[in-house]
Amino acid sequence: MPEKNKVQSKKERRVNIIVYLVLRFLVIICMVEQSLKGNWHAVALCFLTLILFTVPTIISRTFKVKLPTTLEIIVYLFIYAAEILGEIQNFYGIFKHWDTILHTLNGFLAAAVGFSLIDILNRTERFHIKMTPIFVALVAFCFSMTIGVLWEFGEFAADRYLNLDMQKDRVVQKISSVTLNKENKNDPVVIDNINKTEIYSNNNQNITTIENGYLDLGIIDTMKDLVVNFIGAIVFSILGFLYIKDRDEYRFIERFIPVMKKFKEE
C-alpha cells in the first residue's frame, strides 16, 4: 500500500474511533439522565443502542468483512439518530421529515450491503458464474426492498402486540371505504373535509375527540417508508451498476461497499 494511502487509512480509522467513542459517551449520558427520571423504557433503548454499536465490529470479525470507514460512521450515526434522537428525544415528532430521511438512508445502505454480497461472489475465483452489472444492481435493489418490508413487518408487530406507535398514525381529512357502503356493494363511500372524529369506548364512558380529521392507523406512514426506501435503493443500485461498468471512474462508491478482508480478484 502506498505511503499516502497508509496515512489516509490511519486518519480515517482515527476519525472512526472518535465518532464511535463520542456517540457512546452521549448515549451513556442519555441513559443516566433517563434513569434519574425513572424512564426505564428509554434506558432500555439506550442499552440497545450500545449493543447495536458493537454490531459492525462483530460482523467484521465474524465474517472477515472490512467495512469502509465512511459506511461504518454512517451506520453509527444512523443508529444514534434513530434510537436516541428519534425515539427518546422525539425527533420523529419535532422534525416532520426525520423518519423519511432515515428510511431513505436505510434503503441506500441496505442496497449497498446487498450489492457487496453479490459483487464479492461475482469477483472471487471460487464463483464461476459471472453476473451482469444490471443483474447485480437488481439483486441489490431487491435485497434493500426486502429489508424495508421486513422492518415494516416489525413495526406492525410492535404496534399490534406491544401497543407502540412505530408506524406513526396520522390525522387525515378524507377517507374512502367500501365498509361504509350501506348496501354492501363494492363501491367506496368517500367522506371528505372531515373536521372532527369522536371515539366512544368503555361502554360509552370515555369519549376521545380527534380534531381536524380522522386518524389513519399507520397505512400512510408505512407506504411512505416503503416509497422512500425504494428511492434510496434505486439511487444506490444505479450507482452500483455504474461502478461495475467503470470501477475507476466511480471509485467513491467503495466508501459504501463492504469487502472481504482476504479478497482475491480474478
SULFEN-V504457 format. One record per residue. RES is the residue in one small letter. SS is DSSP state (@ for helix, = for strand, . for the rest). PSI is psi in radians with two decimals (NA if undefined). Layout:
res: {RES RES}
ss: {SS SS}
psi: {PSI PSI}
//
This chain:
res: {m p e k n k v q s k k e r r v n i i v y l v l r f l v i i c m v e q s l k g n w h a v a l c f l t l i l f t v p t i i s r t f k v k l p t t l e i i v y l f i y a a e i l g e i q n f y g i f k h w d t i l h t l n g f l a a a v g f s l i d i l n r t e r f h i k m t p i f v a l v a f c f s m t i g v l w e f g e f a a d r y l n l d m q k d r v v q k i s s v t l n k e n k n d p v v i d n i n k t e i y s n n n q n i t t i e n g y l d l g i i d t m k d l v v n f i g a i v f s i l g f l y i k d r d e y r f i e r f i p v m k k f k e e}
ss: {. . @ @ @ @ @ @ @ @ @ @ @ @ @ @ @ @ @ @ @ @ @ @ @ @ @ @ @ @ @ @ @ @ @ @ . . . @ @ @ @ @ @ @ @ @ @ @ @ @ . . @ @ @ @ @ @ @ @ . . = = . . @ @ @ @ @ @ @ @ @ @ @ @ @ @ @ @ @ @ @ @ . . @ @ @ @ . . . @ @ @ @ @ @ @ @ @ @ @ @ @ @ @ @ @ @ @ @ @ @ @ @ @ @ = . . . . . . . . @ @ @ @ @ @ @ @ @ @ @ @ @ @ @ @ @ @ @ @ @ @ @ @ @ @ @ @ @ @ . . . . . . . = = = . . = = = @ @ @ . . . . . . . . = = = . . . . = = = = = = . . . . = = = = = = . . = = = . . @ @ @ @ @ @ @ @ @ @ @ @ @ @ @ @ @ @ @ @ @ @ @ @ @ @ @ . . . . . @ @ @ @ @ @ . . = = . . . . = .}
psi: {2.26 2.64 -0.65 -0.73 -0.61 -0.75 -0.75 -0.69 -0.73 -0.70 -0.73 -0.72 -0.65 -0.76 -0.72 -0.79 -0.72 -0.82 -0.78 -0.85 -0.70 -0.79 -0.71 -0.72 -0.76 -0.66 -0.73 -0.71 -0.77 -0.70 -0.76 -0.78 -0.80 -0.57 -0.63 -0.50 -0.15 0.33 1.47 -0.42 -0.76 -0.65 -0.73 -0.67 -0.68 -0.76 -0.72 -0.70 -0.73 -0.64 -0.77 -0.55 -0.41 -0.21 -0.81 -0.73 -0.73 -0.79 -0.76 -0.76 -0.65 -0.79 0.12 0.83 2.37 2.08 2.19 2.54 -0.75 -0.80 -0.75 -0.73 -0.73 -0.68 -0.77 -0.81 -0.63 -0.81 -0.80 -0.74 -0.62 -0.82 -0.89 -0.97 -0.79 -0.93 -0.93 -0.78 0.02 0.66 -0.45 -0.61 -0.60 -0.79 2.05 -0.66 0.26 -0.84 -0.67 -0.76 -0.79 -0.71 -0.58 -0.79 -0.67 -0.73 -0.70 -0.85 -0.70 -0.66 -0.64 -0.73 -0.82 -0.71 -0.78 -0.66 -0.77 -0.69 -0.65 -0.81 -0.63 -0.44 -0.17 2.69 -0.46 -0.18 1.95 -0.09 2.09 2.04 2.55 2.72 -0.68 -0.60 -0.73 -0.74 -0.67 -0.71 -0.73 -0.75 -0.82 -0.67 -0.79 -0.78 -0.61 -0.77 -0.74 -0.75 -0.76 -0.64 -0.71 -0.60 -0.78 -0.73 -0.75 -0.77 -0.70 -0.70 -0.66 -0.78 -0.30 0.06 0.67 -3.05 0.99 -0.46 -0.10 1.47 2.66 2.63 2.18 2.79 0.05 2.37 2.70 2.01 2.39 -0.31 -0.50 -0.05 1.98 -0.33 0.13 0.56 2.81 0.75 2.06 2.46 2.20 2.19 2.06 2.85 0.85 2.18 -0.55 2.54 2.36 2.28 2.14 2.25 2.93 1.00 0.74 0.27 -0.61 2.42 2.09 2.19 2.24 1.95 2.62 0.41 -2.74 2.55 1.97 2.16 1.17 -0.15 -0.83 -0.76 -0.76 -0.80 -0.65 -0.74 -0.73 -0.62 -0.83 -0.52 -0.71 -0.76 -0.81 -0.71 -0.71 -0.79 -0.84 -0.64 -0.69 -0.79 -0.68 -0.72 -0.81 -0.60 -0.75 -0.65 -0.64 1.57 -0.47 -0.73 -0.64 0.70 -0.41 -0.35 -0.44 -0.31 -0.25 0.02 2.04 2.55 2.76 2.45 -0.66 1.15 2.31 1.95 2.59 NA}
//
